[in-house]
Amino acid sequence: MVARRRQQVAAQPALLGVEPLEEAVLQQSQERFLHRVARGLGVQAMAAHVDVERAPVGAQQRLERRAARLRRSRTSCKVA
């Protein structure tokens, strides 16, 4: 029986003759190029975070339940 190893993802080798700062500039220019291509295709990035001004769901549900109980108690008092 032959033991098999899982293939592991290796780190990418550094570009030959490129300083870390130059590598960062190259990466940034690649990202700009991809951004321009994506804009040409009509692709837009999704919003990372959108604020919604409302009560949290749990708190909102509790408030609705209390309001419903108050309405029920008021209508039952009027009928009786």
N, C-alpha and C positions, 0 to 999 in steps of 0.2 A: 504494500500500500504506500502510495506517495502522498506526502503531506503537501497541501497547497496553501499558499499564502494569499491573503487578500491584497489586491492592488491598492497602493496608497497614492494619494495625490502628492506629488513632489512640489517643492517651491520652484517658482519660475526663475531661471537664471537671470542675473543682471545683464543689461545690455553691455556689450563689450566696448570699452573705451568711453563710457558715458558716466559722468559724475552724477551723484545723487540729485543735485539741483537741476542739472540738464534733464535728467530722467523725469523729474516732477514737471518741468516745462513741457516736455514731450507728451506726457500723460494729459496735461491740461489742454494742449492743442488738439489731442485726439478727442477729448470730451467735447470741446467746442465744435469740432467737425461733426461728431455724431449728433449733437444738439441741432445743428443747422440742417442736417439730413432729416432728422425727425420732424422739425418744423415744416420742412418742405412737403412731408407726407401728411401733414395735418395732425400729427401726434402731439398731445400736450401732456405735461406731467400733472399728476393728480395732486391735489392739495395735501400737504403733510398733516395739517391740523386745522380743523374748522371749529370755531367757537359757536356753540349753540346756547342762546340765552333762554334757559328754561330750567325748571327744577329737575333734579335727578329723578329717574323713573320711580324708584322706591319711595321717595318723599312725595312725589306727585300722586302716586296711587294711594298712599295713606291719607293725603289731604282730600282726595276724591271720596274715599270711603267715609271719612268723618262727615263730609258735607252731605253725603247720601243719608247717613244715620240721622243727622240733624233734620233734614227734610222729612224723613219718615216719622221721626218723633213729633215734629210740629203738625204734620197732617193727621197723625193718630190722635193727638190731643184735641184737634178741632172737631173731628168726627165724633168722638166720645162725649 
